[in-house]
Amino acid sequence: MPLKIIPQRALTQWHGAAEKICLPLDEVHIWSAGLRVGGAALCTCWDLLSAEEMRVALDHRFAKDRREFVVTRALLRQVLAHYAGRATADLCFDSNSSGKPMLRGAQSLYFSVSHSRDLALLAIAHSQVGIDVEYMQSRVLPQSMIERYLARPERSHLRALPAKSRAVALYRCWTQKEAVLKGLGVGLLYPPRRVNVLADGRKPHVVSALGRNWLVRQLAAPVGYVATVAIEQPNCKIRRCQWRPT
């Protein structure tokens, strides 16, 4: 299946989509994919999966969850194959002690993937990177979860906001925290409340965690979604593309 690269406005045109994609050291490439895929396109996504990934997909009880998994893995496999200059079927993944996936044989190529409801995002860079996207539910997290996952300054900041602003602020805070933890490769195994991401969620800022600094940037996202990327390499440019199975 040929790789479709559909640049968004004001981004560099990338040609030769069937060949290896150039990733400069000072760039982070972020791919987005809609997960409402069906028919022949969904069958094509299935064909990109490994045997183990197919088994995992079939373990999903609900068709929606199965479809989201299949399309997200197809996105990951096909796009990474073009950056690594390999066939999709030749990609093998390892994981660290916390379960963070890594592409075998590509030590200088880092990635992070996240999906929520009907949207998946994939970040690729030559330095550690983490990405998170969340669909904003109508209700705010229970207070018990806020106490468990948010740092004290973050909780104080939320309480000081008008009630109508708290839900969006909470999701911005949460996606920033998740992106940093995913970049670190620890996920929720490390207590989220120990990572303070408090800052203006609309502006890039630096977050320190476990002795490392992360540039945290909120990403433009469809209505109803909040997305954030955390980059260990400072001064990186962000380029975005859309992936569609055919």
Secondary structure, DSSP 8 states (H G I E B T S, - for coil): -----EE-TTS-----TTS-----TTEEEEEEEE----HHHHHHHHHHS-HHHHHHHHH-SSHHHHHHHHHHHHHHHHHHHHHHTS-GGG--EEE-TT--EEETT-TT-EEEEEEETTEEEEEEESS-EEEEEEE--SS---HHHHHHHS-HHHHHHHHHS-HHHHHHHHHHHHHHHHHHHHHHT-GGGS-GGG----S-TTS-EEEEETTEEEEEEEE---TTEEEEEEESSTT-EEEEEE----
